[in-house]
């Protein structure tokens, strides 16, 4: 059984449901699929709408990550976003979010973009779509104190698969070469953020 750890009993927007996990695991590395505990590192509702707060909530993970040299010991991290049309989508990666002081992207080929929704035919099930790393470029995650960009190389708005502003209020989504994903939000290329979470797997 899966254990989801970190929600407060009073939290209204709990994006991750246990019955989503088998779908979300589909493209994850085998070593990550073995983990049964998923821990909430950041919740927009519980921690407040701020990118710097998100980084603070992930800092201990990043400090530990820097001490782990073996790629096979990397944990999984799931970014979940809900827009005002209740689309749920995000990123799986194996490196915690952190602000960069240089102009380099981070992340590798284990990363993927995804979206999930209730099945149109049966509300008891979810429809999952995953968009794996395409080996077209290595522009997985670029994060500063002002924004997060995921993916690049598309033709419009810088071609980011997902971008988020520093207050975690607004975001955007476009097709990008990194993941060859479609526009992920039902609101279109620009969306308002209703809820956002970061989970650690492992």
MDTraj code that builds the backbone (N, CA, C; nanometers):
import mdtraj as md
import numpy as np

residues = "UNK UNK UNK UNK UNK UNK UNK UNK UNK UNK UNK UNK UNK UNK UNK UNK UNK UNK UNK UNK UNK UNK UNK UNK UNK UNK UNK UNK UNK UNK UNK UNK UNK UNK UNK UNK UNK UNK UNK UNK UNK UNK UNK UNK UNK UNK UNK UNK UNK UNK UNK UNK UNK UNK UNK UNK UNK UNK UNK UNK UNK UNK UNK UNK UNK UNK UNK UNK UNK UNK UNK UNK UNK UNK UNK UNK UNK UNK UNK UNK UNK UNK UNK UNK UNK UNK UNK UNK UNK UNK UNK UNK UNK UNK UNK UNK UNK UNK UNK UNK UNK UNK UNK UNK UNK UNK UNK UNK UNK UNK UNK UNK UNK UNK UNK UNK UNK UNK UNK UNK UNK UNK UNK UNK UNK UNK UNK UNK UNK UNK UNK UNK UNK UNK UNK UNK UNK UNK UNK UNK UNK UNK UNK UNK UNK UNK UNK UNK UNK UNK UNK UNK UNK UNK UNK UNK UNK UNK UNK UNK UNK UNK UNK UNK UNK UNK UNK UNK UNK UNK UNK UNK UNK UNK UNK UNK UNK UNK UNK UNK UNK UNK UNK UNK UNK UNK UNK UNK UNK UNK UNK UNK UNK UNK UNK UNK UNK UNK UNK UNK UNK UNK".split()
xyz = np.array([
    [0.0824, -0.1205, 0.0000],
    [0.0000, 0.0000, 0.0000],
    [0.0859, 0.1257, 0.0000],
    [0.0344, 0.2284, -0.0622],
    [0.1043, 0.3559, -0.0704],
    [0.0722, 0.4400, 0.0526],
    [0.1732, 0.5043, 0.1070],
    [0.1529, 0.5967, 0.2179],
    [0.1842, 0.7380, 0.1703],
    [0.0833, 0.8261, 0.1764],
    [0.1020, 0.9670, 0.1438],
    [0.1171, 1.0435, 0.2740],
    [0.2301, 1.1092, 0.2915],
    [0.2619, 1.1755, 0.4180],
    [0.2795, 1.3249, 0.3967],
    [0.2111, 1.4064, 0.4796],
    [0.2387, 1.5491, 0.4763],
    [0.1187, 1.6409, 0.4708],
    [0.0025, 1.5892, 0.4330],
    [-0.1153, 1.6757, 0.4288],
    [-0.1636, 1.7078, 0.5697],
    [-0.2021, 1.8331, 0.5918],
    [-0.2739, 1.8693, 0.7135],
    [-0.4196, 1.8283, 0.6989],
    [-0.4844, 1.7994, 0.8094],
    [-0.6249, 1.7562, 0.8038],
    [-0.7160, 1.8661, 0.7511],
    [-0.6722, 1.9905, 0.7618],
    [-0.7552, 2.1035, 0.7192],
    [-0.7262, 2.1482, 0.5755],
    [-0.6325, 2.0814, 0.5080],
    [-0.5952, 2.1228, 0.3720],
    [-0.7074, 2.0907, 0.2742],
    [-0.7561, 2.1924, 0.2047],
    [-0.8668, 2.1737, 0.1099],
    [-0.8204, 2.1135, -0.0220],
    [-0.7112, 2.1676, -0.0761],
    [-0.6630, 2.1208, -0.2058],
    [-0.5567, 2.0132, -0.1849],
    [-0.6003, 1.8901, -0.1877],
    [-0.5090, 1.7766, -0.1785],
    [-0.5034, 1.7134, -0.3174],
    [-0.4033, 1.7528, -0.3947],
    [-0.3982, 1.7130, -0.5354],
    [-0.3744, 1.5640, -0.5537],
    [-0.2835, 1.5089, -0.4748],
    [-0.2434, 1.3702, -0.4956],
    [-0.3380, 1.2752, -0.4230],
    [-0.3971, 1.1843, -0.4980],
    [-0.4834, 1.0803, -0.4430],
    [-0.4144, 0.9446, -0.4604],
    [-0.4380, 0.8549, -0.3657],
    [-0.3704, 0.7248, -0.3708],
    [-0.3948, 0.6517, -0.5017],
    [-0.5175, 0.6625, -0.5551],
    [-0.5472, 0.5875, -0.6774],
    [-0.4855, 0.6497, -0.8026],
    [-0.4225, 0.7671, -0.7894],
    [-0.3452, 0.8240, -0.9006],
    [-0.2075, 0.7588, -0.9131],
    [-0.1550, 0.7082, -0.8014],
    [-0.0153, 0.6671, -0.7951],
    [0.0215, 0.5620, -0.8996],
    [-0.0592, 0.4546, -0.9200],
    [-0.0206, 0.3567, -1.0227],
    [-0.0042, 0.4184, -1.1609],
    [-0.0875, 0.5170, -1.1931],
    [-0.0758, 0.5836, -1.3231],
    [0.0494, 0.6710, -1.3280],
    [0.0707, 0.7493, -1.2229],
    [0.1863, 0.8390, -1.2206],
    [0.3186, 0.7628, -1.2245],
    [0.3182, 0.6403, -1.1731],
    [0.4398, 0.5589, -1.1704],
    [0.4799, 0.5050, -1.3076],
    [0.3900, 0.5117, -1.4041],
    [0.4075, 0.4413, -1.5311],
    [0.5453, 0.4613, -1.5926],
    [0.5927, 0.5845, -1.5983],
    [0.7202, 0.6144, -1.6645],
    [0.8362, 0.6327, -1.5671],
    [0.8110, 0.6116, -1.4391],
    [0.9183, 0.6304, -1.3408],
    [1.0190, 0.5156, -1.3468],
    [1.1451, 0.5415, -1.3118],
    [1.2455, 0.4345, -1.3067],
    [1.2034, 0.3248, -1.2084],
    [1.2483, 0.2038, -1.2351],
    [1.2074, 0.0894, -1.1532],
    [1.2435, 0.1096, -1.0063],
    [1.3593, 0.1689, -0.9776],
    [1.4005, 0.1857, -0.8369],
    [1.3057, 0.2797, -0.7634],
    [1.2448, 0.3743, -0.8360],
    [1.1506, 0.4684, -0.7748],
    [1.0158, 0.4005, -0.7525],
    [0.9757, 0.3141, -0.8442],
    [0.8473, 0.2443, -0.8309],
    [0.8419, 0.1589, -0.7050],
    [0.9575, 0.1153, -0.6563],
    [0.9621, 0.0283, -0.5386],
    [0.9244, 0.1015, -0.4101],
    [0.9379, 0.2332, -0.4089],
    [0.9126, 0.3097, -0.2862],
    [0.7621, 0.3235, -0.2621],
    [0.7215, 0.3012, -0.1390],
    [0.5789, 0.3079, -0.1051],
    [0.5430, 0.4328, -0.0251],
    [0.6429, 0.5103, 0.0168],
    [0.6161, 0.6330, 0.0920],
    [0.6417, 0.7549, 0.0038],
    [0.5398, 0.8371, -0.0122],
    [0.5500, 0.9638, -0.0846],
    [0.5317, 1.0754, 0.0181],
    [0.6277, 1.1668, 0.0244],
    [0.6293, 1.2704, 0.1277],
    [0.6107, 1.4079, 0.0651],
    [0.5150, 1.4828, 0.1171],
    [0.4879, 1.6177, 0.0681],
    [0.5966, 1.7130, 0.1176],
    [0.6700, 1.7722, 0.0247],
    [0.7729, 1.8700, 0.0613],
    [0.7184, 2.0117, 0.0618],
    [0.6298, 2.0408, -0.0337],
    [0.5756, 2.1767, -0.0461],
    [0.4319, 2.1699, -0.0943],
    [0.3475, 2.2501, -0.0319],
    [0.2089, 2.2693, -0.0740],
    [0.1817, 2.4185, -0.0776],
    [0.1317, 2.4676, -0.1899],
    [0.1001, 2.6100, -0.2009],
    [0.0026, 2.6513, -0.0915],
    [-0.0976, 2.5665, -0.0661],
    [-0.1969, 2.6001, 0.0366],
    [-0.1362, 2.5972, 0.1767],
    [-0.0571, 2.4961, 0.2076],
    [-0.0041, 2.4813, 0.3431],
    [0.1145, 2.5737, 0.3721],
    [0.1962, 2.5996, 0.2707],
    [0.3210, 2.6734, 0.2940],
    [0.3197, 2.8165, 0.2429],
    [0.2241, 2.8494, 0.1565],
    [0.2173, 2.9845, 0.1023],
    [0.2694, 2.9923, -0.0400],
    [0.2166, 3.0897, -0.1143],
    [0.2460, 3.1021, -0.2574],
    [0.3724, 3.1836, -0.2796],
    [0.4845, 3.1145, -0.2847],
    [0.6125, 3.1824, -0.3066],
    [0.7136, 3.0808, -0.3572],
    [0.7821, 3.1144, -0.4648],
    [0.8838, 3.0250, -0.5188],
    [0.9990, 3.0074, -0.4205],
    [1.0364, 3.1138, -0.3514],
    [1.1455, 3.1024, -0.2543],
    [1.1080, 3.0119, -0.1375],
    [0.9794, 3.0116, -0.1001],
    [0.9343, 2.9185, 0.0040],
    [0.9444, 2.7750, -0.0459],
    [0.9072, 2.7530, -0.1711],
    [0.9216, 2.6191, -0.2305],
    [1.0674, 2.5740, -0.2225],
    [1.1592, 2.6618, -0.2586],
    [1.3017, 2.6257, -0.2514],
    [1.3442, 2.5943, -0.1081],
    [1.2950, 2.6728, -0.0125],
    [1.3302, 2.6473, 0.1285],
    [1.2796, 2.5103, 0.1727],
    [1.1605, 2.4748, 0.1280],
    [1.1035, 2.3447, 0.1649],
    [1.1812, 2.2289, 0.1017],
    [1.2497, 2.2556, -0.0083],
    [1.3270, 2.1526, -0.0775],
    [1.4757, 2.1567, -0.0425],
    [1.5178, 2.2552, 0.0392],
    [1.6617, 2.2775, 0.0607],
    [1.7304, 2.1581, 0.1264],
    [1.6679, 2.0999, 0.2274],
    [1.7302, 1.9850, 0.2935],
    [1.7489, 1.8701, 0.1949],
    [1.6483, 1.8501, 0.1086],
    [1.6595, 1.7463, 0.0059],
    [1.7751, 1.7755, -0.0887],
    [1.7876, 1.9027, -0.1273],
    [1.8955, 1.9381, -0.2205],
    [2.0321, 1.9226, -0.1545],
    [2.0424, 1.9623, -0.0283],
    [2.1694, 1.9450, 0.0437],
    [2.2081, 1.7974, 0.0499],
    [2.1102, 1.7106, 0.0755],
    [2.1371, 1.5663, 0.0793],
    [2.1710, 1.5134, -0.0596],
    [2.1019, 1.5667, -0.1598],
    [2.1256, 1.5252, -0.2980],
    [2.2709, 1.5503, -0.3385],
    [2.3245, 1.6625, -0.2960],
    [2.4613, 1.6987, -0.3346],
    [2.5640, 1.6039, -0.2731],
    [2.5254, 1.5350, -0.1665],
    [2.6156, 1.4395, -0.1016],
    [2.6082, 1.3009, -0.1647],
    [2.5042, 1.2782, -0.2464],
    [2.4863, 1.1463, -0.3082],
    [2.5454, 1.1492, -0.4488],
    [2.6575, 1.0837, -0.4686],
    [2.7229, 1.0859, -0.5993],
    [2.6695, 0.9772, -0.6923],
    [2.6126, 0.8718, -0.6349],
    [2.5651, 0.7589, -0.7146],
    [2.4283, 0.7909, -0.7744],
    [2.4194, 0.7884, -0.9071],
    [2.2929, 0.8209, -0.9743],
    [2.1821, 0.7244, -0.9344],
    [2.2189, 0.5997, -0.9011],
    [2.1174, 0.5000, -0.8677],
    [2.0598, 0.5197, -0.7281],
    [2.1201, 0.6103, -0.6503],
    [2.0659, 0.6401, -0.5177],
    [1.9733, 0.7614, -0.5217],
    [1.9542, 0.8200, -0.6398],
    [1.8684, 0.9377, -0.6506],
    [1.7233, 0.9023, -0.6207],
    [1.6570, 0.9936, -0.5530],
    [1.5150, 0.9780, -0.5245],
    [1.4343, 1.0430, -0.6361],
    [1.3031, 1.0318, -0.6266],
    [1.2167, 1.0938, -0.7253],
    [1.1459, 1.2149, -0.6667],
    [1.1166, 1.3114, -0.7523],
    [1.0469, 1.4334, -0.7101],
    [0.9381, 1.4639, -0.8118],
    [0.8177, 1.4851, -0.7612],
    [0.7020, 1.5067, -0.8472],
    [0.6453, 1.6456, -0.8228],
    [0.6441, 1.7266, -0.9285],
    [0.5782, 1.8567, -0.9259],
    [0.4374, 1.8387, -0.9801],
    [0.3377, 1.8796, -0.9013],
    [0.1968, 1.8711, -0.9415],
    [0.1371, 2.0110, -0.9445],
    [0.0700, 2.0436, -1.0548],
    [0.0076, 2.1750, -1.0721],
    [-0.1392, 2.1545, -1.1060],
    [-0.2250, 2.2357, -1.0455],
    [-0.3665, 2.2396, -1.0843],
    [-0.3996, 2.3811, -1.1282],
    [-0.4607, 2.3936, -1.2464],
    [-0.4994, 2.5260, -1.2950],
    [-0.6455, 2.5546, -1.2595],
    [-0.6959, 2.6688, -1.3013],
    [-0.8315, 2.7101, -1.2654],
    [-0.9400, 2.6311, -1.3384],
    [-0.9005, 2.5544, -1.4409],
    [-0.9943, 2.4642, -1.5086],
    [-0.9832, 2.3229, -1.4511],
    [-0.9058, 2.3093, -1.3435],
    [-0.8844, 2.1824, -1.2736],
    [-0.8029, 2.0804, -1.3527],
    [-0.7299, 2.1262, -1.4538],
    [-0.6296, 2.0387, -1.5152],
    [-0.5221, 2.0093, -1.4110],
    [-0.4717, 1.8863, -1.4108],
    [-0.3614, 1.8488, -1.3224],
    [-0.2482, 1.7952, -1.4088],
    [-0.1306, 1.8550, -1.3943],
    [-0.0165, 1.8179, -1.4783],
    [0.1114, 1.8540, -1.4043],
    [0.2254, 1.8144, -1.4598],
    [0.3496, 1.8478, -1.3915],
    [0.4708, 1.7781, -1.4479],
    [0.5687, 1.7590, -1.3599],
    [0.6998, 1.7053, -1.3960],
    [0.7427, 1.6003, -1.2956],
    [0.8037, 1.4926, -1.3453],
    [0.8811, 1.4020, -1.2605],
    [1.0284, 1.4261, -1.2908],
    [1.1092, 1.4369, -1.1857],
    [1.2531, 1.4526, -1.2030],
    [1.3247, 1.3827, -1.0876],
    [1.4558, 1.3732, -1.0964],
    [1.5303, 1.3054, -0.9891],
    [1.6263, 1.3999, -0.9183],
    [1.6021, 1.5305, -0.9322],
    [1.6854, 1.6300, -0.8640],
    [1.5942, 1.7341, -0.7998],
    [1.6117, 1.7638, -0.6707],
    [1.5238, 1.8599, -0.6031],
    [1.5355, 1.9994, -0.6645],
    [1.4271, 2.0740, -0.6586],
    [1.4276, 2.2108, -0.7103],
    [1.5167, 2.2997, -0.6234],
    [1.5952, 2.3830, -0.6887],
    [1.6838, 2.4755, -0.6179],
    [1.7142, 2.5935, -0.7095],
    [1.7375, 2.7117, -0.6526],
    [1.7694, 2.8286, -0.7360],
    [1.9132, 2.8215, -0.7856],
    [1.9308, 2.8536, -0.9113],
    [2.0632, 2.8493, -0.9722],
    [2.1276, 2.9869, -0.9729],
    [2.2578, 2.9894, -0.9576],
    [2.3312, 3.1151, -0.9689],
    [2.3996, 3.1264, -1.1048],
    [2.3912, 3.0185, -1.1846],
    [2.4481, 3.0222, -1.3194],
    [2.3348, 3.0007, -1.4205],
    [2.3692, 2.9962, -1.5458],
    [2.2674, 2.9848, -1.6498],
    [2.2540, 2.8421, -1.7017],
    [2.2711, 2.7453, -1.6149],
    [2.2662, 2.6055, -1.6571],
    [2.1328, 2.5406, -1.6190],
    [2.0871, 2.4518, -1.7064],
    [1.9733, 2.3662, -1.6743],
    [2.0238, 2.2463, -1.5938],
    [1.9325, 2.1786, -1.5238],
    [1.9671, 2.0536, -1.4567],
    [1.8574, 1.9510, -1.4819],
    [1.8839, 1.8274, -1.4422],
    [1.7921, 1.7178, -1.4721],
    [1.8488, 1.6305, -1.5823],
    [1.7907, 1.5106, -1.5977],
    [1.8424, 1.4191, -1.6998],
    [1.7292, 1.3411, -1.7656],
    [1.7657, 1.2359, -1.8362],
    [1.6709, 1.1622, -1.9186],
    [1.5662, 1.0830, -1.8431],
    [1.5760, 1.0756, -1.7105],
    [1.4694, 1.0093, -1.6342],
    [1.3471, 1.0998, -1.6173],
    [1.3626, 1.2266, -1.6484],
    [1.2541, 1.3234, -1.6278],
    [1.1455, 1.3072, -1.7338],
    [1.0237, 1.3415, -1.6970],
    [0.9146, 1.3456, -1.7950],
    [0.8078, 1.4441, -1.7501],
    [0.7388, 1.5012, -1.8472],
    [0.6184, 1.5797, -1.8211],
    [0.4988, 1.4864, -1.8256],
    [0.3896, 1.5279, -1.7636],
    [0.2718, 1.4413, -1.7574],
    [0.1465, 1.5239, -1.7324],
    [0.0324, 1.4613, -1.7592],
    [-0.0970, 1.5149, -1.7157],
    [-0.1894, 1.3978, -1.6858],
    [-0.2865, 1.4229, -1.5989],
    [-0.3767, 1.3169, -1.5552],
    [-0.5152, 1.3763, -1.5344],
    [-0.6179, 1.2997, -1.5677],
    [-0.7549, 1.3446, -1.5441],
    [-0.8449, 1.2241, -1.5259],
    [-0.9613, 1.2490, -1.4684],
    [-1.0598, 1.1424, -1.4540],
    [-1.0987, 1.0901, -1.5916],
    [-1.1114, 0.9585, -1.6034],
    [-1.1504, 0.8989, -1.7305],
    [-1.2896, 0.9462, -1.7705],
    [-1.3060, 0.9792, -1.8985],
    [-1.4370, 1.0249, -1.9466],
    [-1.5395, 0.9128, -1.9436],
    [-1.4942, 0.7879, -1.9554],
    [-1.5859, 0.6738, -1.9602],
    [-1.6175, 0.6176, -1.8221],
    [-1.5261, 0.6355, -1.7288],
    [-1.5454, 0.5775, -1.5958],
    [-1.4772, 0.6676, -1.4936],
    [-1.5569, 0.7333, -1.4119],
    [-1.5041, 0.8317, -1.3174],
    [-1.4224, 0.7696, -1.2053],
    [-1.4220, 0.6364, -1.1969],
    [-1.3423, 0.5690, -1.0949],
    [-1.1967, 0.5521, -1.1377],
    [-1.1677, 0.5836, -1.2629],
    [-1.0330, 0.5627, -1.3153],
    [-0.9749, 0.6937, -1.3681],
    [-0.8430, 0.6946, -1.3822],
    [-0.7729, 0.8117, -1.4347],
    [-0.7139, 0.7809, -1.5718],
    [-0.7087, 0.8821, -1.6545],
    [-0.6356, 0.8750, -1.7807],
    [-0.5048, 0.9507, -1.7632],
    [-0.3945, 0.8802, -1.7834],
    [-0.2610, 0.9377, -1.7655],
    [-0.1919, 0.9496, -1.9002],
    [-0.1286, 1.0625, -1.9231],
    [-0.0436, 1.0798, -2.0405],
    [0.0940, 1.1249, -1.9939],
    [0.1966, 1.0554, -2.0385],
    [0.3333, 1.0919, -2.0044],
    [0.4110, 1.1314, -2.1286],
    [0.5007, 1.2258, -2.1119],
    [0.5781, 1.2787, -2.2239],
    [0.7262, 1.2704, -2.1874],
    [0.7908, 1.1585, -2.2261],
    [0.9275, 1.1333, -2.1803],
    [1.0308, 1.2218, -2.2491],
    [1.1453, 1.2269, -2.1881],
    [1.2626, 1.2972, -2.2402],
    [1.2940, 1.2463, -2.3807],
    [1.3157, 1.3395, -2.4745],
    [1.3310, 1.3034, -2.6156],
    [1.4759, 1.2989, -2.6645],
    [1.5699, 1.3364, -2.5802],
    [1.7110, 1.3392, -2.6192],
    [1.7395, 1.4406, -2.7303],
    [1.6521, 1.5393, -2.7425],
    [1.6727, 1.6469, -2.8408],
    [1.7619, 1.7569, -2.7836],
    [1.7502, 1.7794, -2.6552],
    [1.8348, 1.8745, -2.5836],
    [1.8336, 1.8352, -2.4362],
    [1.9099, 1.9037, -2.3554],
    [1.9174, 1.8705, -2.2126],
    [1.8618, 1.9839, -2.1269],
    [1.7620, 2.0530, -2.1809],
    [1.7007, 2.1659, -2.1110],
    [1.5846, 2.1171, -2.0242],
    [1.6160, 2.0460, -1.9169],
    [1.5098, 1.9862, -1.8346],
    [1.4531, 2.0889, -1.7372],
    [1.5332, 2.1381, -1.6434],
    [1.4850, 2.2364, -1.5451],
    [1.5835, 2.3531, -1.5367],
    [1.5279, 2.4731, -1.5415],
    [1.6047, 2.5960, -1.5189],
    [1.5292, 2.6738, -1.4122],
    [1.5926, 2.6974, -1.2975],
    [1.5196, 2.7604, -1.1871],
    [1.6032, 2.8705, -1.1234],
    [1.5405, 2.9868, -1.1062],
    [1.6044, 3.1009, -1.0409],
    [1.5093, 3.1513, -0.9323],
    [1.5451, 3.2594, -0.8661],
    [1.4552, 3.3186, -0.7668],
    [1.3349, 3.3863, -0.8313],
    [1.3364, 3.3978, -0.9634],
    [1.2290, 3.4671, -1.0352],
    [1.1339, 3.3737, -1.1083],
    [1.1785, 3.2528, -1.1389],
    [1.0941, 3.1644, -1.2192],
    [1.1497, 3.0227, -1.2230],
    [1.0622, 2.9293, -1.2637],
    [1.1045, 2.7937, -1.2986],
    [1.0645, 2.7709, -1.4435],
    [1.1576, 2.7197, -1.5220],
    [1.1286, 2.6791, -1.6591],
    [1.1594, 2.5316, -1.6729],
    [1.0677, 2.4584, -1.7368],
    [1.0848, 2.3148, -1.7581],
    [1.0759, 2.2882, -1.9077],
    [1.1840, 2.2365, -1.9636],
    [1.1875, 2.2106, -2.1068],
    [1.2100, 2.3374, -2.1862],
    [1.2554, 2.3200, -2.3105],
    [1.2816, 2.4349, -2.3976],
    [1.2916, 2.3859, -2.5413],
    [1.3044, 2.4818, -2.6310],
    [1.3266, 2.4480, -2.7710],
    [1.2026, 2.4495, -2.8566],
    [1.0908, 2.4954, -2.8021],
    [0.9701, 2.5078, -2.8825],
    [0.9703, 2.6367, -2.9621],
    [0.8610, 2.6608, -3.0322],
    [0.8576, 2.7738, -3.1255],
    [0.7925, 2.8986, -3.0687],
    [0.7192, 2.8868, -2.9563],
    [0.6494, 3.0046, -2.9046],
    [0.6813, 3.0269, -2.7577],
    [0.6843, 3.1536, -2.7171],
    [0.7076, 3.1932, -2.5781],
    [0.8303, 3.1262, -2.5171],
    [0.9355, 3.1153, -2.5955],
    [1.0564, 3.0524, -2.5445],
    [1.0522, 2.9017, -2.5482],
    [0.9365, 2.8471, -2.5818],
    [0.9266, 2.7039, -2.5998],
    [0.9378, 2.6219, -2.4743],
    [0.8994, 2.6760, -2.3593],
    [0.9036, 2.5993, -2.2344],
    [0.7837, 2.5054, -2.2265],
    [0.8086, 2.3816, -2.1837],
    [0.6974, 2.2901, -2.1598],
    [0.6080, 2.3432, -2.0495],
    [0.6700, 2.3925, -1.9412],
    [0.6002, 2.4585, -1.8304],
    [0.6900, 2.5709, -1.7799],
    [0.6325, 2.6841, -1.7461],
    [0.7047, 2.7852, -1.6686],
    [0.6127, 2.8374, -1.5585],
    [0.6735, 2.8792, -1.4487],
    [0.6010, 2.9290, -1.3316],
    [0.6658, 3.0582, -1.2844],
    [0.5843, 3.1539, -1.2383],
    [0.6406, 3.2806, -1.1912],
    [0.6825, 3.2716, -1.0445],
    [0.7414, 3.3806, -0.9933],
    [0.8016, 3.3761, -0.8598],
    [0.6995, 3.3743, -0.7471],
    [0.5747, 3.4139, -0.7750],
    [0.4704, 3.4089, -0.6729],
    [0.3842, 3.2835, -0.6842],
    [0.4162, 3.1992, -0.7807],
    [0.3395, 3.0764, -0.8061],
    [0.1909, 3.1074, -0.8236],
    [0.1650, 3.2151, -0.8943],
    [0.0281, 3.2555, -0.9277],
    [-0.0030, 3.2293, -1.0740],
    [0.0966, 3.2493, -1.1596],
    [0.0777, 3.2381, -1.3040],
    [0.1781, 3.1406, -1.3632],
    [0.1369, 3.0778, -1.4721],
    [0.2260, 2.9863, -1.5416],
    [0.1945, 2.9819, -1.6891],
    [0.2752, 2.9064, -1.7601],
    [0.2546, 2.8893, -1.9026],
    [0.2938, 2.7495, -1.9454],
    [0.2429, 2.7065, -2.0599],
    [0.2769, 2.5755, -2.1143],
    [0.2736, 2.5814, -2.2660],
    [0.3735, 2.5218, -2.3265],
    [0.3847, 2.5150, -2.4720],
    [0.4465, 2.3818, -2.5111],
    [0.4351, 2.3486, -2.6377],
    [0.5115, 2.2361, -2.6899],
    [0.6603, 2.2685, -2.6770],
    [0.7400, 2.1701, -2.6359],
    [0.8851, 2.1910, -2.6303],
    [0.9560, 2.0678, -2.6843],
    [1.0752, 2.0895, -2.7377],
    [1.1509, 1.9788, -2.7961],
    [1.2006, 1.8808, -2.6904],
    [1.2241, 1.9297, -2.5695],
    [1.2786, 1.8428, -2.4646],
    [1.1892, 1.7223, -2.4388],
    [1.0568, 1.7452, -2.4378],
    [0.9618, 1.6382, -2.4051],
    [0.8586, 1.6124, -2.5149],
    [0.8558, 1.6943, -2.6195],
    [0.7569, 1.6817, -2.7270],
    [0.6155, 1.6706, -2.6707],
    [0.5847, 1.7568, -2.5771],
    [0.4546, 1.7565, -2.5097],
    [0.3580, 1.8515, -2.5788],
    [0.2279, 1.8277, -2.5635],
    [0.1293, 1.9263, -2.6069],
    [0.1145, 2.0354, -2.5008],
    [0.0286, 2.1321, -2.5261],
    [-0.0105, 2.2281, -2.4227],
    [-0.0826, 2.1493, -2.3136],
    [-0.0395, 2.1624, -2.1897],
    [-0.0850, 2.0739, -2.0820],
    [-0.2062, 2.1265, -2.0065],
    [-0.2330, 2.2557, -2.0156],
    [-0.3416, 2.3177, -1.9396],
    [-0.4650, 2.3365, -2.0262],
    [-0.5812, 2.3125, -1.9678],
    [-0.7071, 2.3394, -2.0381],
    [-0.7296, 2.4889, -2.0567],
    [-0.6585, 2.5716, -1.9806],
    [-0.6690, 2.7165, -1.9957],
    [-0.5904, 2.7674, -2.1160],
    [-0.5077, 2.6822, -2.1743],
    [-0.4285, 2.7235, -2.2893],
    [-0.2842, 2.7497, -2.2528],
    [-0.2178, 2.8338, -2.3321],
    [-0.0740, 2.8552, -2.3128],
    [-0.0418, 2.9334, -2.1857],
    [-0.1374, 3.0105, -2.1356],
    [-0.1206, 3.0819, -2.0086],
    [-0.2259, 3.0333, -1.9106],
    [-0.1874, 3.0098, -1.7862],
    [-0.2837, 2.9606, -1.6886],
    [-0.2604, 3.0253, -1.5524],
    [-0.3648, 3.0236, -1.4717],
    [-0.3577, 3.0662, -1.3318],
    [-0.3448, 2.9415, -1.2448],
    [-0.2600, 2.9493, -1.1442],
    [-0.2339, 2.8341, -1.0585],
    [-0.3338, 2.8308, -0.9431],
    [-0.4067, 2.7209, -0.9333],
    [-0.5031, 2.7004, -0.8246],
    [-0.4380, 2.6278, -0.7071],
    [-0.3556, 2.5301, -0.7381],
    [-0.2863, 2.4523, -0.6350],
    [-0.1562, 2.3997, -0.6941],
    [-0.0586, 2.3784, -0.6061],
    [0.0716, 2.3280, -0.6519],
    [0.1375, 2.2533, -0.5368],
    [0.1964, 2.1388, -0.5687],
    [0.2627, 2.0567, -0.4678],
    [0.3930, 1.9996, -0.5225],
    [0.4875, 1.9734, -0.4325],
    [0.6097, 1.9003, -0.4659],
    [0.6194, 1.7810, -0.3713],
    [0.6352, 1.6621, -0.4293],
    [0.6429, 1.5382, -0.3526],
    [0.7795, 1.4724, -0.3686],
    [0.8255, 1.4114, -0.2600],
    [0.9456, 1.3272, -0.2639],
    [0.9018, 1.1817, -0.2645],
    [0.9637, 1.1027, -0.3506],
    [0.9333, 0.9597, -0.3586],
    [1.0590, 0.8846, -0.3187],
    [1.0524, 0.8180, -0.2036],
    [1.1687, 0.7450, -0.1557],
    [1.2261, 0.8036, -0.0281],
])
top = md.Topology()
chain = top.add_chain()
for i, resn in enumerate(residues, 1):
    res = top.add_residue(resn, chain, resSeq=i)
    for name in ("N", "CA", "C"):
        top.add_atom(name, md.element.get_by_symbol(name[0]), res)
traj = md.Trajectory(xyz[None], top)
